[in-house]
Amino acid sequence: MIGLAFVTLIGLIYAIEPDKIIDAMSEIEYSLLILAVILYLINTVIKAMRWRLIVSSTGTELGYVEAFRLFLCGLAVNNTTPGGVSGEPLRVMLLRYKKGTPTGEGLSTIFSERLIDLTVLMCLSVTGLWFLLPILNHGDGQNLLVSVGALCIILSALLTFALHPKPLEIISSFFEPVEQKPKLIQKIHGWITQFQTGLNQLREKRDIATKAFFVTLVIWINASVRFGLIVYAVTGNFEAAGLIILASGLVYSIGTFLPFGVGNIAIATLVLSAASIDEAQAITIGIVEVATSLTLSVPMGILSMGITGMPEEEKFD
């Protein structure tokens, strides 16, 4: 997947000619990029605090600095792997290693966080697509519509899974009687039970779930504004900046399925090109958007890993 990401990125650049992209980069308003970087840092802190809030539903006491540090460890891995989820198991491991939180309960906090993200992003995507369809060509609009439709179906299934205990009870029943199963099966059954406990705890603490939802709304509005600033910094076109704010839900939901932000670049280029933005500028916007996140999150994550220390394997038996 990483190889595919680089091939896709290089293909996008050479399809437009590198010289044109260099020219577009030379015209960037860098003072606006500084503001975009500040917004990214603010969002990173808010995301870490949202995770801390969700973790509190399990009864785990996680300090602000510690939550930020563990979050950064996972974020660095997420931003360099497909789908943006590979860092989540690392957060679960570190949460157990540092705080003794059961693995299944840790997984439930990540699942809840991601589910809230997807819910907000789908709301933004559907709203954005409503305004974007008239300006996209038929093929591109149809592809985005199918992609959003598929994600909405997935979201509906996940919400059903999260809000009703019955699906997990059915899954758990396949492992019974547990005492007669191999150790690995027993361990999986234990994780499922812990996961169910974690979801139940969050369902019971609706104030935490509600706060997490509104914090998530702030997170993605911040990210949308940041993307709009980058567009304006590259193009000087206020209308284009507004357009990418509308499309940000699509960029951040559909675009995460390739690592290193290449999917974000592809979706952003599609939308901006449809709005008569120069292709070189569209590619530049995507590259700058990714660069102003990866160049911050990866070094901070590596530093956090060094400070935190990695868990020993036996601690997770």
C-alpha positions as CSV (number, residue, x, y, z in Angstrom):
1,M,0.0,0.0,0.0
2,I,2.8,2.4,0.8
3,G,4.4,1.6,-2.6
4,L,1.0,2.3,-4.3
5,A,0.7,5.6,-2.4
6,F,4.1,6.8,-3.7
7,V,3.3,5.6,-7.3
8,T,0.0,7.5,-7.1
9,L,1.7,10.7,-5.8
10,I,4.4,10.6,-8.4
11,G,1.9,9.9,-11.1
12,L,-0.2,12.9,-10.1
13,I,2.8,15.2,-10.1
14,Y,4.2,14.0,-13.5
15,A,0.7,14.1,-15.1
16,I,0.8,17.9,-14.6
17,E,4.5,18.6,-15.0
18,P,6.8,19.2,-11.9
19,D,7.8,22.7,-13.2
20,K,4.2,24.0,-12.9
21,I,3.9,22.6,-9.4
22,I,7.2,24.4,-8.4
23,D,5.8,27.6,-9.9
24,A,2.6,27.2,-7.8
25,M,4.6,26.6,-4.7
26,S,6.6,29.8,-5.2
27,E,3.5,31.9,-5.1
28,I,2.2,30.5,-1.8
29,E,1.3,33.0,1.0
30,Y,3.3,31.5,3.7
31,S,1.9,33.6,6.5
32,L,-1.4,31.8,6.1
33,L,0.4,28.5,6.2
34,I,1.7,29.4,9.7
35,L,-1.9,29.9,10.8
36,A,-2.8,26.6,9.2
37,V,0.0,24.9,11.2
38,I,-1.2,26.5,14.4
39,L,-4.8,25.2,13.7
40,Y,-3.3,21.7,13.2
41,L,-1.5,21.8,16.5
42,I,-4.6,23.0,18.3
43,N,-6.6,20.2,16.7
44,T,-4.1,17.6,17.8
45,V,-4.4,18.8,21.4
46,I,-8.2,18.8,21.2
47,K,-8.2,15.2,19.7
48,A,-6.0,14.0,22.5
49,M,-8.3,15.6,25.1
50,R,-11.4,14.0,23.4
51,W,-9.8,10.6,23.7
52,R,-9.0,11.3,27.4
53,L,-12.7,12.2,27.9
54,I,-13.8,8.9,26.3
55,V,-11.2,6.9,28.3
56,S,-12.6,8.4,31.5
57,S,-15.9,6.5,30.9
58,T,-14.0,3.3,31.6
59,G,-12.9,4.7,35.0
60,T,-9.2,5.1,33.8
61,E,-7.6,8.3,35.1
62,L,-5.4,9.6,32.4
63,G,-3.5,12.9,32.8
64,Y,-3.6,15.6,30.2
65,V,0.1,15.4,29.3
66,E,0.1,11.6,29.3
67,A,-3.1,11.5,27.1
68,F,-1.4,13.9,24.6
69,R,1.8,11.8,24.6
70,L,0.0,8.5,24.0
71,F,-2.2,10.0,21.4
72,L,0.9,11.3,19.5
73,C,2.4,7.9,19.4
74,G,-0.6,6.5,17.7
75,L,-1.0,9.5,15.4
76,A,2.5,9.2,14.0
77,V,1.7,5.6,13.0
78,N,-1.7,6.5,11.6
79,N,-0.4,9.2,9.3
80,T,2.1,6.8,7.6
81,T,-0.1,3.8,7.1
82,P,-3.2,2.9,5.0
83,G,-6.6,3.8,6.5
84,G,-5.2,5.9,9.3
85,V,-6.0,3.2,11.9
86,S,-2.7,1.2,12.4
87,G,-1.7,3.4,15.3
88,E,-4.9,2.6,17.3
89,P,-3.7,-0.8,18.6
90,L,-0.5,0.9,19.8
91,R,-2.6,3.4,21.8
92,V,-4.5,0.4,23.3
93,M,-1.3,-1.3,24.2
94,L,0.2,1.8,25.8
95,L,-3.0,2.4,27.7
96,R,-2.8,-1.1,29.2
97,Y,0.9,-0.8,29.8
98,K,0.7,2.6,31.5
99,K,-2.7,2.5,33.2
100,G,-3.7,-1.2,33.4
101,T,-6.8,-0.6,31.3
102,P,-8.1,-4.0,29.9
103,T,-7.3,-4.5,26.2
104,G,-11.0,-4.8,25.3
105,E,-12.0,-1.6,27.1
106,G,-9.1,0.2,25.5
107,L,-10.3,-1.0,22.1
108,S,-13.8,0.3,22.9
109,T,-12.5,3.8,23.5
110,I,-10.8,3.8,20.1
111,F,-13.9,2.3,18.4
112,S,-16.1,4.9,20.0
113,E,-13.7,7.7,19.0
114,R,-13.6,6.5,15.4
115,L,-17.4,6.0,15.2
116,I,-18.0,9.6,16.4
117,D,-15.5,10.8,13.8
118,L,-17.2,8.9,11.0
119,T,-20.7,10.2,12.1
120,V,-19.6,13.8,11.9
121,L,-17.6,13.3,8.7
122,M,-20.6,11.7,7.0
123,C,-22.8,14.6,8.0
124,L,-20.2,17.0,6.5
125,S,-19.8,14.7,3.4
126,V,-23.5,14.5,2.6
127,T,-23.9,18.3,3.1
128,G,-20.8,19.0,0.9
129,L,-21.8,16.6,-1.8
130,W,-25.2,18.2,-2.1
131,F,-23.5,21.5,-3.1
132,L,-20.7,19.8,-5.1
133,L,-22.7,17.5,-7.4
134,P,-23.9,20.3,-9.7
135,I,-20.3,21.4,-10.5
136,L,-18.7,17.9,-10.8
137,N,-18.8,16.0,-14.1
138,H,-21.2,13.1,-14.1
139,G,-18.6,10.4,-13.7
140,D,-16.7,12.0,-10.8
141,G,-20.0,13.0,-9.0
142,Q,-21.3,9.4,-9.4
143,N,-18.1,7.9,-8.0
144,L,-18.2,10.2,-5.0
145,L,-21.9,9.5,-4.5
146,V,-21.3,5.8,-4.5
147,S,-18.4,6.1,-2.1
148,V,-20.4,8.2,0.4
149,G,-23.3,5.9,0.1
150,A,-21.1,2.9,0.9
151,L,-19.7,4.7,3.9
152,C,-23.2,5.6,5.1
153,I,-24.2,1.9,5.0
154,I,-21.0,1.0,7.0
155,L,-21.8,3.8,9.5
156,S,-25.4,2.6,9.9
157,A,-24.1,-1.0,10.7
158,L,-21.5,0.3,13.1
159,L,-24.0,2.5,14.9
160,T,-26.3,-0.5,15.3
161,F,-23.4,-2.5,16.6
162,A,-22.4,0.2,19.1
163,L,-25.9,1.2,20.4
164,H,-27.4,-2.2,20.9
165,P,-25.7,-4.9,23.1
166,K,-27.3,-7.8,21.2
167,P,-24.8,-8.2,18.3
168,L,-21.9,-8.6,20.8
169,E,-23.9,-11.0,22.9
170,I,-24.5,-13.2,19.8
171,I,-20.8,-13.1,18.9
172,S,-19.9,-14.0,22.4
173,S,-22.3,-17.0,22.5
174,F,-20.2,-18.7,19.7
175,F,-17.3,-19.0,22.2
176,E,-19.3,-20.8,24.9
177,P,-18.7,-22.9,26.9
178,V,-15.5,-20.9,27.3
179,E,-13.7,-23.3,29.7
180,Q,-13.6,-26.0,27.1
181,K,-11.9,-23.8,24.4
182,P,-8.2,-23.3,23.7
183,K,-6.4,-20.5,25.5
184,L,-6.4,-18.2,22.5
185,I,-10.2,-18.5,22.1
186,Q,-10.6,-17.8,25.8
187,K,-8.5,-14.7,25.4
188,I,-10.5,-13.5,22.5
189,H,-13.7,-14.1,24.4
190,G,-12.2,-12.1,27.3
191,W,-11.4,-9.2,24.9
192,I,-15.0,-9.3,23.5
193,T,-16.4,-9.2,27.0
194,Q,-14.2,-6.3,28.0
195,F,-15.1,-4.5,24.7
196,Q,-18.8,-4.9,25.5
197,T,-18.2,-3.6,29.0
198,G,-16.4,-0.5,27.6
199,L,-19.3,0.3,25.2
200,N,-21.8,-0.2,28.0
201,Q,-20.0,2.2,30.2
202,L,-20.0,4.9,27.5
203,R,-23.7,4.3,26.7
204,E,-24.5,4.7,30.4
205,K,-22.5,8.0,30.6
206,R,-24.4,9.9,27.9
207,D,-22.9,13.2,29.1
208,I,-19.5,12.0,28.1
209,A,-20.7,10.7,24.7
210,T,-22.5,14.0,24.0
211,K,-19.5,16.1,25.0
212,A,-17.3,13.9,22.7
213,F,-19.7,14.4,19.8
214,F,-19.6,18.2,20.1
215,V,-15.8,18.2,20.6
216,T,-15.6,16.1,17.4
217,L,-17.7,18.7,15.5
218,V,-15.2,21.4,16.6
219,I,-12.3,19.2,15.5
220,W,-13.6,18.7,11.9
221,I,-14.8,22.3,11.5
222,N,-11.3,23.3,12.6
223,A,-9.8,20.9,10.0
224,S,-12.1,22.3,7.3
225,V,-11.1,25.9,8.0
226,R,-7.5,24.9,8.0
227,F,-7.9,23.3,4.6
228,G,-9.6,26.4,3.3
229,L,-6.7,28.5,4.6
230,I,-4.3,26.4,2.6
231,V,-6.4,26.7,-0.5
232,Y,-6.5,30.5,-0.2
233,A,-2.7,30.6,0.6
234,V,-2.0,28.8,-2.7
235,T,-4.6,30.2,-5.0
236,G,-5.7,33.6,-3.5
237,N,-9.2,32.4,-4.5
238,F,-11.8,32.9,-1.7
239,E,-14.5,31.0,-3.6
240,A,-12.1,28.0,-4.0
241,A,-11.4,28.1,-0.3
242,G,-15.1,28.0,0.5
243,L,-15.5,25.1,-1.9
244,I,-12.8,23.0,-0.2
245,I,-14.4,23.7,3.2
246,L,-17.6,22.1,1.8
247,A,-15.6,19.2,0.4
248,S,-13.5,18.6,3.5
249,G,-15.7,15.8,4.8
250,L,-15.2,13.9,1.5
251,V,-11.5,14.5,1.6
252,Y,-11.0,13.3,5.2
253,S,-13.4,10.3,5.0
254,I,-12.8,8.9,1.5
255,G,-9.2,10.2,1.2
256,T,-7.9,8.2,4.2
257,F,-7.7,4.9,2.4
258,L,-4.2,5.6,1.0
259,P,-1.3,6.3,3.4
260,F,0.8,9.5,3.6
261,G,-2.3,11.5,2.7
262,V,-2.1,10.6,-1.0
263,G,-5.9,9.9,-1.0
264,N,-6.5,13.3,0.5
265,I,-4.4,14.8,-2.4
266,A,-6.4,12.8,-5.0
267,I,-9.8,13.8,-3.7
268,A,-8.8,17.5,-3.2
269,T,-7.4,17.6,-6.7
270,L,-10.6,16.2,-8.1
271,V,-12.8,18.7,-6.4
272,L,-10.6,21.8,-7.1
273,S,-10.1,20.8,-10.7
274,A,-13.9,20.7,-11.1
275,A,-14.0,24.2,-9.8
276,S,-11.7,25.4,-12.6
277,I,-8.7,25.6,-10.2
278,D,-5.4,25.1,-12.1
279,E,-4.3,21.5,-11.8
280,A,-0.8,22.4,-10.6
281,Q,-2.3,24.5,-7.8
282,A,-4.8,21.7,-6.9
283,I,-1.9,19.2,-6.5
284,T,0.1,21.8,-4.6
285,I,-2.8,22.3,-2.2
286,G,-3.0,18.6,-1.5
287,I,0.8,18.3,-1.0
288,V,0.9,21.3,1.3
289,E,-2.1,20.1,3.3
290,V,-0.3,16.7,3.9
291,A,3.1,18.3,4.5
292,T,1.8,20.6,7.2
293,S,0.5,17.6,9.1
294,L,3.0,14.8,8.5
295,T,6.0,17.0,9.2
296,L,4.6,17.8,12.6
297,S,2.8,14.6,13.7
298,V,5.5,12.1,12.7
299,P,8.5,13.8,14.6
300,M,6.3,14.6,17.6
301,G,5.1,11.0,17.6
302,I,8.6,9.5,17.4
303,L,9.7,11.8,20.3
304,S,6.6,10.7,22.3
305,M,7.5,7.1,21.7
306,G,11.0,7.7,23.0
307,I,9.7,9.4,26.1
308,T,6.9,6.9,26.8
309,G,8.8,3.8,26.1
310,M,7.3,0.7,24.3
311,P,5.5,-2.0,26.3
312,E,7.0,-5.3,27.0
313,E,5.4,-8.2,25.2
314,E,4.7,-10.2,28.4
315,K,2.6,-7.5,29.8
316,F,-0.2,-8.2,27.3
317,D,-0.7,-11.9,28.0
